[in-house]
């Protein structure tokens, strides 16, 4: 069904339902149903023309005619999903509204939630239109003046987001993955209740099992709490939550469902310098030094995974590098015969926003890769931010890559074909390690497979990043906090040094001892909550008959008075205009630093969408007062007269600051690399998600590579969230997407023939 037909059908049904419920008397639920259908009609009519305009020009931003994907298309698709759900629900109401079994309150709550979502999507569509008018032709990332930056920041951080995390959670994704997203969201808000209560790991998991029940029953409450957490909790919370998968019990359960491999060994590479031959003249060598940034020289942990035991993998030299993991270190099974060395080797960099997880979290799909490809895999456990910010992770990954090239025989490979593979932050490291290898003059890999990589680590606006307003796995505030930590903008948390001293396994042992206590207390709390809920249910006298027991969050948002834009609630935000054009700071502490002058026209953006430091409010207000008179990019200019999006009830958000020029370093943001650096990259295969907030990173990076004549493929999977590789066991769609990544790696390891010349940009 095309957009116009869908909109007209929805408007017709909304008008019919509005008229019906208006004639049902003074019944409160009927009045609200009439009001919500009138709102649906208004928002649908207002949204259709702007979606049509965006869709009309979206093809100009595709990589090519065979790859119709970019943030504008994704935003239109998401809005269509919301319209389609409202159309389905409106038809249901029209067909069943006279039935005695019609659940008016339940349908009202869902309609109100989706109406709020549609309103917020309309706001995002207007912002996308503003980007379209401001950006350079063909550019997806913002390249305008600082006025639009400040306006976008003010608007984004005050927009209501809870509706996307309650009843509407994951509506844009494939239905088979929505139960998983709901489980994750319930676990997240439950985990947030125990954060910084000296409870971590297994004890939190046990407590959350019971305390999370009320978030499953009440989606509005879940949405409010999810919004609070994403806006207000720091990067250390996300580090702790994402690292739940590192707990031995949970990782063991995950591994039970994964492929069985013969070799799974954690190695510790000693911090010793070694020589590598130059690719231009193998008689000459270059010294590869151990990682030094921030914490000084230290070992680099890597994990060797191989489906078969191959020659060299049980050698004494490799055994001396093995780091004990307890019982899990015995995954090397003796076999009467060894398989010969593989011609290929995969070097893998895991995702996790540069702040969380290790190779252990990614073992399930790595084992599947090892089985399907028959190739040894070396996954790098690089140091994580904020304790080890840029360029520590890059140094460790490059060191491990060079070590693997030099000692590939120990890893069960002849090293004829080398593939770098990674997801998200790991995809970023694939590109930057290759750029650094080219800068050193050593061998670059034969190809790169990057899944949903982050290539622009500045929080610049793009149409796909607008969708972070509703993404349950990658909200913009979380993305900014992770990137800020990697850039060195987040300080290390010293609030609980005793827990840090225990380490992960120490925390697990301590938490195991507290498990029975937490189970008992949590069960008691859950039972009391259940009894209270039951008591309310069976005592109708305590609830006025004219009003429902509890007003939904969406209803509260509809009833909440809207403050005029630019009044005190907005001025209370701690904001700073962060134009880097006037910055004279340079980074002279790292050999990786590249100045903005050297980047020249290759830099898509000089603007940062981040909050300023505390105490900058007066300066910002004075600056805003003078600038608003001179620019035509005010907040009111973004929306037509009479339209206002919903506002968050969580108050101002404190987002991290990372205005350092290091954010423009091409070894941190490879999209900003000059053409001469990009020409040194090997063939690149990118697998991206159409609904990913960082989709535009992949599209623009592929366009840059095409423009300099490099071979690149971009495959975009539909209806899946960021991080699908770790969700391969959840549903058929994620398994198919994971299989696509394996296919891309196979193309690198066994190329069908000479690479065809790169096709020109469309």
C-alpha positions as CSV (number, residue, x, y, z in Angstrom):
1,X,0.0,0.0,0.0
2,X,1.5,3.4,-1.0
3,X,1.8,6.2,1.5
4,X,-1.1,8.3,0.2
5,X,-3.6,5.3,0.1
6,X,-2.5,4.3,3.7
7,X,-3.0,7.8,5.0
8,X,-6.4,8.3,3.4
9,X,-7.6,4.9,4.7
10,X,-6.4,5.8,8.2
11,X,-8.0,9.3,8.1
12,X,-11.3,7.8,7.0
13,X,-11.3,5.2,9.8
14,X,-10.2,7.9,12.3
15,X,-13.1,10.1,11.3
16,X,-15.6,7.3,11.5
17,X,-14.3,6.2,15.0
18,X,-14.3,9.8,16.2
19,X,-17.9,10.3,15.2
20,X,-18.9,7.0,16.8
21,X,-17.3,7.6,20.2
22,X,-18.5,11.2,20.3
23,X,-22.1,9.9,20.3
24,X,-21.5,7.5,23.3
25,X,-22.4,10.0,25.9
26,X,-20.3,11.5,28.7
27,X,-18.3,8.2,29.3
28,X,-14.7,9.3,30.0
29,X,-13.2,6.4,28.0
30,X,-15.4,7.2,25.0
31,X,-14.4,10.9,25.2
32,X,-10.7,10.0,25.2
33,X,-11.1,7.5,22.3
34,X,-12.8,10.3,20.3
35,X,-10.0,12.6,21.2
36,X,-7.2,10.2,20.3
37,X,-8.8,9.3,16.9
38,X,-9.0,13.1,16.1
39,X,-5.4,13.4,17.0
40,X,-4.5,10.4,14.7
41,X,-6.3,12.1,11.8
42,X,-4.4,15.4,12.4
43,X,-1.0,13.9,12.7
44,X,-1.4,11.6,9.7
45,X,-2.5,14.4,7.5
46,X,0.4,16.6,8.7
47,X,2.9,13.8,8.2
48,X,2.0,12.6,4.7
49,X,3.4,15.6,2.7
50,X,6.7,15.8,4.5
51,X,7.3,12.0,4.1
52,X,6.5,12.3,0.4
53,X,9.1,15.1,0.1
54,X,11.7,13.0,1.9
55,X,11.0,9.9,-0.1
56,X,11.1,11.9,-3.4
57,X,14.8,12.9,-2.8
58,X,16.0,9.9,-0.8
59,X,17.4,8.2,-3.9
60,X,20.0,10.9,-4.2
61,X,21.7,9.7,-1.1
62,X,22.0,6.0,-1.9
63,X,25.3,4.3,-2.6
64,X,24.0,3.1,-5.9
65,X,20.7,2.0,-7.6
66,X,21.2,-1.6,-6.2
67,X,21.6,-0.3,-2.6
68,X,18.6,1.8,-1.8
69,X,19.4,2.7,1.8
70,X,20.1,5.8,3.8
71,X,18.7,7.6,6.9
72,X,15.9,9.4,5.0
73,X,14.6,6.1,3.6
74,X,14.8,4.6,7.1
75,X,12.9,7.5,8.7
76,X,10.1,7.2,6.2
77,X,9.9,3.5,6.6
78,X,9.7,3.8,10.4
79,X,6.9,6.4,10.1
80,X,5.1,4.1,7.7
81,X,5.3,1.2,10.3
82,X,3.7,3.5,12.8
83,X,0.9,4.5,10.4
84,X,0.4,0.8,9.4
85,X,0.0,-0.2,13.1
86,X,-2.5,2.6,13.7
87,X,-4.4,1.6,10.5
88,X,-4.6,-2.0,11.7
89,X,-5.7,-0.9,15.2
90,X,-8.3,1.5,13.8
91,X,-9.8,-1.2,11.7
92,X,-10.0,-3.5,14.7
93,X,-11.7,-0.8,16.7
94,X,-14.2,0.0,13.9
95,X,-15.0,-3.7,13.6
96,X,-15.3,-4.5,17.3
97,X,-16.4,-1.3,19.1
98,X,-20.0,-2.5,19.5
99,X,-19.0,-5.9,20.9
100,X,-19.5,-6.6,24.6
101,X,-16.0,-8.1,24.6
102,X,-14.4,-4.9,23.3
103,X,-11.7,-3.8,25.8
104,X,-12.0,-0.1,25.5
105,X,-9.3,0.8,28.1
106,X,-6.7,-1.5,26.7
107,X,-7.2,-0.3,23.1
108,X,-7.2,3.3,24.4
109,X,-3.8,2.9,26.1
110,X,-2.3,1.4,22.9
111,X,-3.8,4.1,20.6
112,X,-2.6,6.9,22.9
113,X,0.9,5.5,23.0
114,X,1.1,5.2,19.2
115,X,-0.4,8.6,18.7
116,X,2.4,10.0,20.8
117,X,4.9,8.0,18.8
118,X,3.5,9.4,15.6
119,X,3.7,12.9,16.9
120,X,7.4,12.4,17.7
121,X,8.0,10.9,14.3
122,X,6.5,13.9,12.7
123,X,8.9,16.1,14.6
124,X,11.9,14.0,13.4
125,X,10.6,14.3,9.9
126,X,10.7,18.0,10.1
127,X,14.3,17.9,11.4
128,X,15.2,15.6,8.5
129,X,13.7,18.2,6.2
130,X,15.8,20.9,7.9
131,X,18.9,18.8,7.4
132,X,18.0,18.2,3.8
133,X,17.8,22.0,3.2
134,X,21.0,22.7,5.1
135,X,23.4,20.0,4.1
136,X,25.6,20.0,1.1
137,X,24.1,18.1,-1.9
138,X,24.5,14.3,-1.4
139,X,25.8,14.7,2.2
140,X,24.1,12.9,5.0
141,X,26.0,14.5,7.9
142,X,25.4,18.1,9.0
143,X,27.7,20.7,7.5
144,X,25.9,23.9,8.5
145,X,26.6,26.7,11.0
146,X,26.4,26.3,14.8
147,X,22.8,27.6,14.9
148,X,21.2,24.4,13.7
149,X,23.5,22.5,16.0
150,X,22.2,24.3,19.1
151,X,18.6,24.1,18.0
152,X,18.8,20.4,17.3
153,X,20.4,19.7,20.6
154,X,17.8,21.7,22.5
155,X,15.0,19.9,20.8
156,X,16.4,16.4,20.9
157,X,17.2,16.3,24.6
158,X,13.8,17.7,25.5
159,X,11.7,15.4,23.3
160,X,9.6,12.8,25.0
161,X,11.0,9.3,24.4
162,X,9.2,7.1,26.9
163,X,6.4,6.2,24.4
164,X,9.0,4.3,22.2
165,X,10.1,2.2,25.2
166,X,6.7,1.2,26.5
167,X,3.9,-0.3,24.4
168,X,5.5,0.8,21.1
169,X,8.9,-0.8,21.9
170,X,10.5,-2.1,18.8
171,X,7.4,-1.6,16.5
172,X,9.7,-0.8,13.6
173,X,11.6,-4.1,13.8
174,X,10.6,-7.6,12.7
175,X,7.9,-9.1,15.0
176,X,10.1,-12.1,15.9
177,X,12.6,-10.0,17.7
178,X,10.3,-7.8,19.7
179,X,9.9,-10.2,22.6
180,X,13.7,-10.2,23.0
181,X,13.8,-6.4,23.0
182,X,11.0,-6.4,25.6
183,X,13.0,-8.7,27.8
184,X,16.1,-6.6,27.4
185,X,14.2,-3.4,28.3
186,X,12.7,-5.0,31.4
187,X,16.1,-6.3,32.4
188,X,17.6,-2.8,31.8
189,X,15.2,-0.9,34.0
190,X,15.3,-3.6,36.7
191,X,19.1,-3.5,36.6
192,X,19.0,0.3,36.9
193,X,17.2,0.0,40.3
194,X,20.2,-1.9,41.7
195,X,22.9,0.1,40.2
196,X,25.4,1.5,42.7
197,X,23.8,-0.4,45.6
198,X,26.9,-2.6,46.0
199,X,25.0,-5.2,43.9
200,X,26.5,-6.4,40.6
201,X,26.6,-9.4,38.4
202,X,24.6,-12.5,39.5
203,X,22.9,-10.9,42.5
204,X,21.5,-8.2,40.2
205,X,20.3,-10.8,37.7
206,X,18.6,-12.7,40.5
207,X,17.0,-9.6,42.0
208,X,15.9,-8.3,38.6
209,X,14.1,-11.6,37.8
210,X,11.6,-10.7,40.5
211,X,11.6,-6.9,40.7
212,X,11.2,-6.6,36.9
213,X,7.7,-8.2,37.0
214,X,6.0,-4.9,37.5
215,X,7.8,-3.5,34.4
216,X,6.4,-6.4,32.4
217,X,2.9,-5.7,33.6
218,X,3.0,-1.9,33.2
219,X,4.6,-0.8,29.9
220,X,4.1,2.9,30.6
221,X,6.1,2.6,33.8
222,X,8.8,0.7,31.9
223,X,8.9,3.5,29.3
224,X,9.3,6.2,31.9
225,X,12.1,4.4,33.7
226,X,13.9,3.5,30.4
227,X,13.9,7.1,29.4
228,X,15.2,8.2,32.8
229,X,18.0,5.7,32.6
230,X,19.1,6.5,29.1
231,X,19.1,10.2,29.9
232,X,20.7,10.3,33.3
233,X,22.9,7.3,34.1
234,X,26.6,7.5,33.2
235,X,28.8,5.3,31.0
236,X,29.7,3.1,34.0
237,X,26.1,1.9,34.2
238,X,26.1,0.9,30.6
239,X,29.5,-0.8,31.1
240,X,28.1,-2.8,34.0
241,X,24.9,-3.7,32.2
242,X,26.5,-4.8,28.9
243,X,29.1,-6.8,30.9
244,X,26.4,-9.1,32.4
245,X,27.0,-11.4,29.5
246,X,30.6,-11.8,30.8
247,X,29.3,-13.6,33.9
248,X,30.5,-17.2,33.8
249,X,27.0,-18.7,34.4
250,X,25.4,-16.7,31.6
251,X,28.3,-17.1,29.2
252,X,28.3,-20.9,29.8
253,X,24.6,-21.0,29.1
254,X,25.1,-19.2,25.8
255,X,28.0,-21.4,24.8
256,X,25.9,-24.6,25.4
257,X,23.8,-23.6,22.4
258,X,26.8,-22.6,20.2
259,X,29.1,-24.8,18.1
260,X,31.7,-27.0,19.8
261,X,35.2,-26.1,18.9
262,X,38.5,-28.0,19.5
263,X,40.5,-24.9,20.4
264,X,39.4,-22.0,22.6
265,X,42.4,-20.5,24.4
266,X,42.9,-17.1,25.9
267,X,46.5,-15.9,25.2
268,X,48.5,-13.1,26.8
269,X,50.9,-11.5,24.4
270,X,53.9,-10.0,26.2
271,X,54.6,-6.3,25.7
272,X,57.8,-6.8,23.7
273,X,58.8,-4.9,20.6
274,X,59.4,-6.8,17.4
275,X,60.4,-6.2,13.8
276,X,58.0,-6.4,10.8
277,X,59.1,-6.4,7.1
278,X,58.0,-3.6,5.0
279,X,55.6,-4.5,2.2
280,X,57.5,-2.3,-0.3
281,X,60.9,-3.9,0.5
282,X,60.8,-7.0,2.7
283,X,64.6,-6.6,3.3
284,X,63.8,-3.5,5.4
285,X,61.9,-3.7,8.7
286,X,60.0,-1.4,11.0
287,X,59.7,-1.8,14.7
288,X,56.3,-2.5,16.2
289,X,56.3,-1.2,19.8
290,X,54.0,-2.5,22.5
291,X,51.0,-0.4,23.5
292,X,52.0,2.6,25.6
293,X,49.1,5.1,25.7
294,X,47.7,6.1,29.1
295,X,48.7,3.0,31.1
296,X,52.2,2.2,29.8
297,X,53.3,-1.1,28.4
298,X,51.2,-4.1,29.2
299,X,50.2,-7.5,27.8
300,X,47.5,-7.8,25.2
301,X,44.9,-10.5,25.7
302,X,43.6,-12.4,22.6
303,X,41.4,-15.5,22.2
304,X,42.2,-18.2,19.7
305,X,39.2,-20.1,18.4
306,X,39.5,-23.0,15.9
307,X,37.0,-25.7,15.0
308,X,39.8,-28.2,14.3
309,X,43.1,-28.6,16.1
310,X,45.7,-27.5,13.6
311,X,49.4,-27.6,13.4
312,X,51.1,-25.2,15.8
313,X,48.1,-24.7,18.0
314,X,49.3,-27.1,20.7
315,X,53.0,-26.1,20.5
316,X,55.0,-25.4,23.6
317,X,55.6,-21.8,22.4
318,X,51.9,-21.1,22.2
319,X,51.2,-22.9,25.4
320,X,53.5,-20.5,27.3
321,X,51.2,-17.7,26.3
322,X,48.0,-19.3,27.6
323,X,46.3,-17.4,30.3
324,X,44.2,-19.5,32.7
325,X,40.5,-19.0,32.8
326,X,39.7,-21.8,35.2
327,X,37.8,-24.8,33.8
328,X,37.1,-22.9,30.5
329,X,40.8,-23.0,29.7
330,X,40.5,-26.7,29.1
331,X,38.7,-26.3,25.8
332,X,41.7,-27.6,23.9
333,X,40.8,-31.2,23.4
334,X,43.5,-33.8,22.5
335,X,43.1,-35.5,19.1
336,X,45.1,-38.3,17.6
337,X,45.9,-36.3,14.4
338,X,46.3,-32.6,13.7
339,X,44.7,-30.9,10.8
340,X,47.1,-29.0,8.5
341,X,47.5,-25.3,8.8
342,X,44.7,-23.2,7.2
343,X,45.6,-20.9,4.3
344,X,43.6,-18.2,6.0
345,X,43.3,-16.3,9.3
346,X,40.5,-14.1,10.7
347,X,41.5,-11.3,13.1
348,X,38.4,-10.2,15.0
349,X,37.6,-7.0,17.0
350,X,34.5,-7.2,19.1
351,X,31.9,-4.5,19.6
352,X,30.6,-2.9,22.8
353,X,30.9,0.8,22.3
354,X,34.6,0.8,23.1
355,X,33.5,0.6,26.8
356,X,32.2,-3.0,27.4
357,X,32.4,-6.7,26.6
358,X,35.2,-9.0,25.6
359,X,35.7,-11.8,23.1
360,X,33.8,-14.0,25.6
361,X,30.5,-12.2,24.9
362,X,31.0,-12.8,21.2
363,X,32.1,-16.5,21.4
364,X,28.8,-18.0,20.2
365,X,28.9,-16.5,16.7
366,X,32.7,-16.7,16.5
367,X,32.5,-20.4,17.1
368,X,29.9,-20.7,14.3
369,X,32.3,-18.8,12.0
370,X,35.1,-21.1,12.9
371,X,32.9,-24.1,12.1
372,X,31.4,-22.8,8.8
373,X,34.6,-21.3,7.4
374,X,37.1,-23.8,8.8
375,X,39.5,-21.0,9.6
376,X,41.3,-20.1,12.9
377,X,40.0,-16.9,14.5
378,X,42.0,-14.6,16.7
379,X,39.7,-12.2,18.7
380,X,41.4,-9.3,20.4
381,X,40.4,-8.3,24.0
382,X,41.5,-4.7,23.8
383,X,41.4,-2.4,26.8
384,X,38.2,-0.5,27.3
385,X,37.3,3.1,28.0
386,X,36.9,5.2,30.0
387,X,39.9,3.7,31.9
388,X,41.8,3.3,28.7
389,X,40.6,5.9,26.1
390,X,41.8,6.4,22.6
391,X,44.3,5.5,21.2
392,X,45.0,2.6,23.6
393,X,42.5,0.2,22.0
394,X,43.9,1.0,18.5
395,X,47.5,0.4,19.7
396,X,46.6,-2.9,21.2
397,X,44.6,-4.1,18.2
398,X,47.4,-3.0,15.8
399,X,50.0,-4.7,18.0
400,X,48.0,-7.9,18.1
401,X,47.4,-7.8,14.3
402,X,51.1,-7.5,13.6
403,X,51.9,-10.2,16.1
404,X,49.4,-12.5,14.3
405,X,51.1,-11.8,11.0
406,X,54.5,-12.7,12.4
407,X,53.3,-15.8,14.4
408,X,50.5,-17.1,12.2
409,X,52.1,-20.5,12.2
410,X,51.5,-20.8,15.9
411,X,47.8,-19.9,15.3
412,X,47.3,-22.8,12.8
413,X,47.5,-20.7,9.6
414,X,50.0,-20.1,6.8
415,X,48.7,-16.5,6.6
416,X,48.1,-16.5,2.8
417,X,44.8,-14.7,3.3
418,X,44.1,-12.4,6.2
419,X,40.7,-11.0,7.0
420,X,39.8,-8.3,9.5
421,X,36.3,-8.7,10.9
422,X,34.4,-6.7,13.5
423,X,31.0,-5.3,14.5
424,X,30.1,-1.8,15.6
425,X,33.1,-0.4,17.5
426,X,35.1,-3.4,16.2
427,X,34.2,-2.4,12.7
428,X,35.7,1.0,13.4
429,X,38.9,-0.7,14.6
430,X,39.1,-2.8,11.5
431,X,39.4,0.3,9.4
432,X,41.7,2.2,11.7
433,X,44.1,-0.8,12.2
434,X,44.3,-1.1,8.4
435,X,45.0,2.6,8.0
436,X,47.7,2.3,10.6
437,X,49.2,-0.8,9.0
438,X,49.4,1.2,5.7
439,X,51.0,4.1,7.6
440,X,53.7,1.8,9.0
441,X,54.3,0.2,5.6
442,X,53.5,-3.3,6.8
443,X,51.1,-5.7,5.2
444,X,47.5,-4.6,5.1
445,X,44.8,-7.3,5.4
446,X,43.4,-8.9,2.2
447,X,39.9,-7.6,3.1
448,X,37.6,-6.2,5.8
449,X,34.2,-7.3,6.8
450,X,32.6,-4.7,9.0
451,X,29.1,-5.2,10.4
452,X,27.2,-1.9,11.2
453,X,30.5,0.0,11.9
454,X,30.8,3.4,13.5
455,X,32.9,5.5,11.2
456,X,32.0,9.0,12.4
457,X,32.7,9.4,16.2
458,X,31.5,12.9,16.4
459,X,27.9,13.4,17.4
460,X,26.9,15.2,14.3
461,X,23.4,15.1,13.0
462,X,22.3,12.8,10.2
463,X,18.8,11.5,9.3
464,X,19.6,8.0,10.6
465,X,20.9,9.4,13.9
466,X,17.6,11.1,14.4
467,X,16.1,7.6,14.9
468,X,18.2,7.2,18.0
469,X,15.2,8.9,19.7
470,X,13.4,5.6,19.5
471,X,16.2,2.9,19.3
472,X,16.1,0.6,22.4
473,X,19.7,-0.6,21.9
474,X,21.5,2.6,20.8
475,X,19.9,5.8,22.1
476,X,21.8,9.0,21.2
477,X,22.7,9.8,24.8
478,X,24.2,6.4,25.3
479,X,26.1,6.7,22.0
480,X,27.5,10.0,23.0
481,X,28.6,8.8,26.4
482,X,30.4,5.8,24.9
483,X,32.1,7.9,22.3
484,X,33.0,10.6,24.8
485,X,34.6,7.9,27.1
486,X,36.6,6.6,24.1
487,X,37.8,10.2,23.3
488,X,38.9,10.7,26.9
489,X,36.0,13.0,27.9
490,X,34.7,10.6,30.6
491,X,36.6,10.3,33.9
492,X,37.1,7.0,35.6
493,X,34.6,6.2,38.3
494,X,36.4,5.9,41.6
495,X,33.2,5.6,43.6
496,X,33.7,2.0,44.4
497,X,37.4,1.1,44.2
498,X,36.8,-2.0,46.3
499,X,34.6,-3.6,43.6
500,X,37.2,-2.7,40.9
501,X,39.9,-4.4,43.0
502,X,37.9,-7.6,43.1
503,X,37.8,-7.9,39.3
504,X,35.1,-9.7,37.3
505,X,35.6,-13.2,38.7
506,X,35.9,-11.8,42.3
507,X,32.6,-10.1,41.9
508,X,31.0,-13.2,40.6
509,X,32.2,-15.2,43.6
510,X,31.0,-12.6,46.0
511,X,27.6,-12.3,44.2
512,X,27.2,-16.0,44.2
513,X,27.5,-16.0,48.0
514,X,24.7,-13.4,48.1
515,X,22.4,-15.1,45.7
516,X,20.2,-16.9,48.2
517,X,19.8,-13.7,50.2
518,X,18.8,-11.8,47.1
519,X,16.4,-14.5,45.9
520,X,14.6,-14.5,49.3
521,X,14.3,-10.7,49.5
522,X,13.4,-10.3,45.9
523,X,10.7,-13.0,46.1
524,X,9.3,-11.3,49.1
525,X,9.2,-8.0,47.4
526,X,7.6,-9.4,44.3
527,X,4.9,-11.2,46.4
528,X,4.1,-8.0,48.3
529,X,3.8,-6.1,45.0
530,X,1.5,-8.8,43.6
531,X,-0.7,-8.8,46.7
532,X,-0.9,-5.0,46.6
533,X,-1.9,-5.2,42.9
534,X,-4.5,-7.8,43.7
535,X,-5.8,-5.8,46.6
536,X,-6.4,-2.8,44.3
537,X,-8.1,-5.1,41.8
538,X,-10.6,-6.5,44.2
539,X,-11.4,-3.3,46.0
540,X,-13.2,-1.1,43.5
541,X,-14.4,1.3,46.1
542,X,-10.9,2.7,46.3
543,X,-11.0,3.8,42.7
544,X,-13.4,6.4,41.3
545,X,-15.7,4.8,38.8
546,X,-15.6,7.8,36.5
547,X,-11.8,7.5,36.0
548,X,-9.6,4.6,35.2
549,X,-7.4,3.2,38.0
550,X,-4.2,4.7,36.5
551,X,-3.8,7.3,33.7
552,X,-1.4,6.2,31.0
553,X,1.8,8.0,30.5
554,X,0.7,9.0,27.0
555,X,-2.5,10.5,28.5
556,X,-0.4,12.4,31.0
557,X,1.7,13.8,28.2
558,X,-1.4,14.8,26.2
559,X,-2.8,16.6,29.3
560,X,0.5,18.2,30.2
561,X,0.6,22.0,29.3
562,X,3.2,22.8,26.7
563,X,5.6,25.5,27.5
564,X,6.4,27.9,24.7
565,X,9.6,27.1,23.0
566,X,12.5,29.1,24.2
567,X,11.1,29.8,27.7
568,X,12.5,28.8,31.1
569,X,12.5,25.0,30.8
570,X,14.8,25.3,27.8
571,X,17.0,27.9,29.3
572,X,17.6,25.7,32.4
573,X,19.6,23.3,30.2
574,X,23.4,23.4,30.4
575,X,24.3,24.1,26.8
576,X,27.2,25.4,24.9
577,X,27.7,26.2,21.2
578,X,30.6,23.9,20.2
579,X,31.9,25.1,16.9
580,X,35.4,23.6,16.3
581,X,36.1,26.2,13.7
582,X,37.5,28.6,16.3
583,X,39.4,25.9,18.2
584,X,43.2,26.2,18.2
585,X,43.8,23.2,20.3
586,X,45.8,20.4,18.8
587,X,46.8,17.0,20.1
588,X,50.5,16.7,20.3
589,X,50.6,13.8,22.7
590,X,49.9,11.1,20.1
591,X,51.5,10.2,16.9
592,X,48.0,9.5,15.5
593,X,46.8,13.1,15.7
594,X,45.9,14.8,12.5
595,X,45.1,18.5,12.4
596,X,41.9,19.9,10.9
597,X,44.0,21.8,8.3
598,X,45.5,18.5,7.0
599,X,42.0,17.0,6.7
600,X,40.8,20.0,4.6
601,X,37.7,19.4,2.6
602,X,37.5,15.7,3.6
603,X,36.0,16.7,7.0
604,X,32.2,16.5,6.7
605,X,31.5,18.4,9.9
606,X,33.1,20.9,12.2
607,X,30.1,20.8,14.6
608,X,29.5,18.9,17.8
609,X,26.0,18.2,19.2
610,X,27.1,18.0,22.8
611,X,26.5,19.8,26.0
612,X,29.1,22.2,27.4
613,X,30.7,22.1,30.8
614,X,28.9,23.2,33.9
615,X,29.0,26.9,34.5
616,X,28.6,27.8,30.8
617,X,24.9,28.6,31.1
618,X,25.3,32.4,31.2
619,X,27.6,32.5,28.3
620,X,25.3,30.3,26.3
621,X,22.2,32.4,27.0
622,X,24.0,35.6,26.0
623,X,25.3,33.9,22.9
624,X,21.8,32.6,22.0
625,X,20.2,36.0,22.5
626,X,22.5,37.6,20.0
627,X,22.6,34.8,17.5
628,X,18.9,34.1,17.3
629,X,18.3,37.5,15.8
630,X,20.7,36.9,13.0
631,X,20.0,33.4,11.9
632,X,16.9,31.8,10.3
633,X,17.3,28.5,12.0
634,X,15.3,29.0,15.1
635,X,13.3,26.3,16.8
636,X,10.0,27.7,15.6
637,X,11.3,27.5,12.0
638,X,11.6,23.8,12.2
639,X,7.9,23.1,12.8
640,X,4.8,24.5,11.1
641,X,2.5,26.8,13.0
642,X,0.3,24.9,15.4
643,X,2.5,21.8,15.8
644,X,4.5,21.1,18.9
645,X,6.1,17.7,19.8
646,X,5.7,16.1,23.2
647,X,8.3,17.1,25.9
648,X,10.2,14.8,28.2
649,X,9.2,14.9,31.9
650,X,12.7,13.8,33.0
651,X,14.2,17.2,33.1
652,X,17.4,18.4,31.5
653,X,19.9,15.8,30.3
654,X,23.6,16.0,31.1
655,X,25.4,14.7,28.0
656,X,29.2,14.3,27.9
657,X,31.5,16.8,26.3
658,X,34.2,15.8,23.8
659,X,35.1,18.9,21.8
660,X,38.7,18.0,21.6
661,X,40.2,17.9,18.0
662,X,41.0,14.3,18.7
663,X,37.4,13.5,17.7
664,X,38.4,14.5,14.1
665,X,41.4,12.2,14.1
666,X,41.0,9.8,11.1
667,X,42.3,7.0,13.3
668,X,39.2,7.6,15.4
669,X,36.7,8.7,12.8
670,X,37.8,7.0,9.6
671,X,35.1,8.8,7.6
672,X,37.2,12.0,8.1
673,X,40.3,10.4,6.6
674,X,41.7,12.2,3.5
675,X,41.5,10.5,0.2
676,X,45.2,9.5,0.3
677,X,44.6,7.4,3.4
678,X,41.5,5.8,2.2
679,X,43.2,4.7,-1.0
680,X,45.4,2.4,1.2
681,X,42.5,0.3,2.4
682,X,41.9,-3.2,1.1
683,X,38.6,-4.4,-0.4
684,X,35.8,-3.6,2.1
685,X,32.5,-5.4,2.7
686,X,30.0,-3.6,4.9
687,X,26.8,-5.2,6.3
688,X,24.6,-2.5,7.8
689,X,21.1,-2.3,9.3
690,X,18.4,-0.2,7.7
691,X,17.0,0.8,11.1
692,X,20.3,1.4,12.8
693,X,21.0,5.0,14.0
694,X,24.5,4.7,12.6
695,X,23.4,3.5,9.1
696,X,24.6,6.8,7.6
697,X,28.1,6.0,8.8
698,X,28.2,3.0,6.6
699,X,26.5,4.7,3.6
700,X,28.8,7.7,3.6
701,X,31.9,5.6,4.2
702,X,31.1,3.4,1.3
703,X,30.5,6.5,-0.9
704,X,33.9,7.9,0.2
705,X,35.6,4.6,-0.8
706,X,33.8,4.5,-4.1
707,X,34.8,8.1,-4.8
708,X,38.5,7.2,-4.5
709,X,38.2,4.1,-6.6
710,X,38.3,1.5,-3.9
711,X,36.4,-1.8,-4.1
712,X,33.5,-1.7,-1.6
713,X,30.2,-3.6,-1.2
714,X,27.3,-2.5,1.1
715,X,24.6,-4.9,2.0
716,X,21.8,-3.5,4.2
717,X,19.5,-5.9,6.1
718,X,15.9,-4.9,6.8
719,X,14.0,-4.8,10.1
720,X,16.8,-5.7,12.4
721,X,18.4,-3.7,15.2
722,X,22.1,-2.7,15.8
723,X,24.0,-5.7,17.1
724,X,22.3,-8.5,15.3
725,X,25.4,-10.7,15.3
726,X,25.1,-11.2,19.0
727,X,21.4,-12.0,18.5
728,X,21.9,-14.7,15.8
729,X,20.2,-17.3,17.9
730,X,17.1,-15.2,18.6
731,X,15.2,-15.6,15.3
732,X,15.5,-16.6,11.7
733,X,16.0,-13.1,10.4
734,X,19.1,-12.6,12.6
735,X,20.5,-15.9,11.6
736,X,20.1,-14.9,7.9
737,X,21.9,-11.6,8.6
738,X,24.7,-13.4,10.4
739,X,25.0,-15.8,7.4
740,X,25.4,-12.8,5.2
741,X,28.4,-11.7,7.2
742,X,29.9,-15.2,6.8
743,X,29.4,-15.0,3.1
744,X,31.2,-11.7,3.0
745,X,34.2,-13.1,4.9
746,X,34.2,-16.1,2.6
747,X,34.5,-13.7,-0.4
748,X,37.7,-12.3,1.2
749,X,39.2,-15.6,2.1
750,X,38.4,-17.3,-1.2
751,X,38.1,-14.5,-3.8
752,X,36.4,-15.7,-7.0
753,X,38.9,-13.8,-9.2
754,X,40.4,-10.4,-9.8
755,X,38.4,-7.5,-8.4
756,X,36.3,-5.7,-10.8
757,X,36.9,-1.9,-11.1
758,X,34.8,0.2,-8.8
759,X,31.6,1.5,-10.3
760,X,31.1,5.3,-10.2
761,X,28.8,7.0,-7.8
762,X,25.2,7.4,-8.7
